[in-house]
Amino acid sequence: MEFDVALLGIVFGLVVLANRLVAALITPIFEKYELEKFWLMYIAWVVSGLLVWLTGINLFAAYIPYDIVGKILTAVVAGGGANILHDLSDQQAKMIIVELNDEEEAEG
C-alpha cells in the first residue's frame, strides 16, 4: 500500500495542528478541573475528524471506493497521530521536570 507523499504531508500537518489545538485549548481545562486525561484521545479524533472533513483529505481514496469510509479512516490516522504526538511531548516534559528536580536535590 503506497500513499501519495503530498497527502501524507498534509495529514502530518493535520496531526500537528490537532495536537496543538488540543494541547492549547483542551488540556488546560482538563488540568484545571483535574479531569481524567483518558478522554483527550477521543477529543483529538474529533478535532482531526473536523479537520479532515474541512480539507476533504482521503488517504485511502485509491484503496477504498467509499469516500466517507476513507475520510473516517484518515481522521482515525490523524487523531491517533495527534494522540501519539501528545503522549511523546507530555512524556518529554515530565522527563525534563524530573531531571530538574534531581539536579536541585543534588545541589541542595
C-alpha positions as a Markdown table, in Angstrom:
| # | Residue | x | y | z |
|---|---|---|---|---|
| 1 | Met | 0.0 | 0.0 | 0.0 |
| 2 | Glu | 1.6 | 3.3 | -1.1 |
| 3 | Phe | 0.2 | 6.7 | -0.2 |
| 4 | Asp | 0.6 | 9.9 | -2.1 |
| 5 | Val | 3.5 | 11.8 | -0.4 |
| 6 | Ala | 1.8 | 15.1 | -0.7 |
| 7 | Leu | -1.3 | 13.8 | 1.1 |
| 8 | Leu | 0.9 | 12.2 | 3.8 |
| 9 | Gly | 2.5 | 15.6 | 4.3 |
| 10 | Ile | -0.9 | 17.2 | 4.7 |
| 11 | Val | -2.1 | 14.6 | 7.1 |
| 12 | Phe | 1.1 | 15.1 | 9.1 |
| 13 | Gly | 0.3 | 18.8 | 9.2 |
| 14 | Leu | -3.2 | 17.9 | 10.4 |
| 15 | Val | -1.7 | 15.7 | 13.1 |
| 16 | Val | 0.5 | 18.5 | 14.4 |
| 17 | Leu | -2.4 | 21.0 | 14.1 |
| 18 | Ala | -4.8 | 18.8 | 16.0 |
| 19 | Asn | -2.2 | 18.1 | 18.6 |
| 20 | Arg | -1.5 | 21.8 | 19.2 |
| 21 | Leu | -5.2 | 22.7 | 19.3 |
| 22 | Val | -5.9 | 20.0 | 21.9 |
| 23 | Ala | -2.8 | 20.9 | 23.9 |
| 24 | Ala | -3.6 | 24.6 | 23.9 |
| 25 | Leu | -7.3 | 24.7 | 24.2 |
| 26 | Ile | -8.5 | 21.4 | 25.9 |
| 27 | Thr | -5.6 | 20.1 | 28.0 |
| 28 | Pro | -5.5 | 23.2 | 30.3 |
| 29 | Ile | -9.2 | 22.7 | 31.1 |
| 30 | Phe | -8.6 | 19.1 | 32.0 |
| 31 | Glu | -5.7 | 20.1 | 34.2 |
| 32 | Lys | -7.6 | 23.0 | 35.9 |
| 33 | Tyr | -10.6 | 20.8 | 36.8 |
| 34 | Glu | -8.5 | 17.7 | 37.4 |
| 35 | Leu | -10.4 | 15.7 | 34.8 |
| 36 | Glu | -9.2 | 12.3 | 33.6 |
| 37 | Lys | -7.0 | 12.7 | 30.5 |
| 38 | Phe | -8.1 | 9.4 | 29.0 |
| 39 | Trp | -10.7 | 11.4 | 27.0 |
| 40 | Leu | -8.2 | 13.6 | 25.3 |
| 41 | Met | -7.6 | 10.8 | 22.7 |
| 42 | Tyr | -11.2 | 11.0 | 21.7 |
| 43 | Ile | -11.2 | 14.7 | 21.6 |
| 44 | Ala | -8.1 | 14.6 | 19.3 |
| 45 | Trp | -10.0 | 12.2 | 17.0 |
| 46 | Val | -13.0 | 14.6 | 16.8 |
| 47 | Val | -10.7 | 17.6 | 16.1 |
| 48 | Ser | -8.9 | 15.5 | 13.4 |
| 49 | Gly | -12.2 | 14.5 | 12.0 |
| 50 | Leu | -13.3 | 18.1 | 11.7 |
| 51 | Leu | -10.0 | 19.0 | 10.0 |
| 52 | Val | -10.3 | 16.1 | 7.6 |
| 53 | Trp | -13.9 | 17.0 | 6.8 |
| 54 | Leu | -12.9 | 20.6 | 6.2 |
| 55 | Thr | -10.0 | 19.8 | 4.0 |
| 56 | Gly | -11.5 | 16.8 | 2.2 |
| 57 | Ile | -8.4 | 14.7 | 2.6 |
| 58 | Asn | -8.7 | 11.0 | 1.9 |
| 59 | Leu | -5.6 | 8.9 | 2.3 |
| 60 | Phe | -7.5 | 5.8 | 1.2 |
| 61 | Ala | -9.2 | 7.0 | -2.0 |
| 62 | Ala | -7.2 | 4.6 | -4.2 |
| 63 | Tyr | -8.0 | 1.6 | -2.0 |
| 64 | Ile | -11.5 | 2.1 | -0.6 |
| 65 | Pro | -14.3 | 3.0 | -3.0 |
| 66 | Tyr | -16.4 | 4.7 | -0.4 |
| 67 | Asp | -15.3 | 8.3 | 0.2 |
| 68 | Ile | -16.8 | 8.7 | 3.7 |
| 69 | Val | -15.1 | 5.5 | 4.9 |
| 70 | Gly | -11.8 | 6.7 | 3.6 |
| 71 | Lys | -12.2 | 10.1 | 5.3 |
| 72 | Ile | -13.2 | 8.4 | 8.6 |
| 73 | Leu | -10.1 | 6.2 | 8.4 |
| 74 | Thr | -8.0 | 9.3 | 7.6 |
| 75 | Ala | -9.4 | 11.0 | 10.7 |
| 76 | Val | -8.6 | 8.0 | 12.8 |
| 77 | Val | -5.0 | 8.0 | 11.5 |
| 78 | Ala | -4.7 | 11.8 | 12.1 |
| 79 | Gly | -6.3 | 11.6 | 15.5 |
| 80 | Gly | -4.2 | 8.7 | 16.6 |
| 81 | Gly | -1.1 | 10.5 | 15.4 |
| 82 | Ala | -2.1 | 13.6 | 17.4 |
| 83 | Asn | -2.6 | 11.4 | 20.5 |
| 84 | Ile | 0.8 | 9.8 | 20.0 |
| 85 | Leu | 2.5 | 13.2 | 19.5 |
| 86 | His | 0.8 | 14.5 | 22.6 |
| 87 | Asp | 1.9 | 11.4 | 24.6 |
| 88 | Leu | 5.5 | 11.9 | 23.4 |
| 89 | Ser | 5.6 | 15.6 | 24.2 |
| 90 | Asp | 3.9 | 15.0 | 27.6 |
| 91 | Gln | 6.5 | 12.3 | 28.5 |
| 92 | Gln | 9.3 | 14.5 | 27.4 |
| 93 | Ala | 8.0 | 17.4 | 29.5 |
| 94 | Lys | 7.8 | 15.1 | 32.5 |
| 95 | Met | 11.3 | 13.8 | 32.0 |
| 96 | Ile | 12.6 | 17.4 | 31.9 |
| 97 | Ile | 10.8 | 18.2 | 35.2 |
| 98 | Val | 12.2 | 15.0 | 36.8 |
| 99 | Glu | 15.7 | 15.8 | 35.7 |
| 100 | Leu | 15.5 | 19.4 | 37.0 |
| 101 | Asn | 14.2 | 18.1 | 40.4 |
| 102 | Asp | 17.0 | 15.6 | 40.5 |
| 103 | Glu | 19.6 | 18.3 | 39.8 |
| 104 | Glu | 18.1 | 20.6 | 42.5 |
| 105 | Glu | 18.2 | 17.7 | 45.1 |
| 106 | Ala | 21.9 | 17.0 | 44.2 |
| 107 | Glu | 22.8 | 20.7 | 44.6 |
| 108 | Gly | 20.8 | 21.2 | 47.8 |
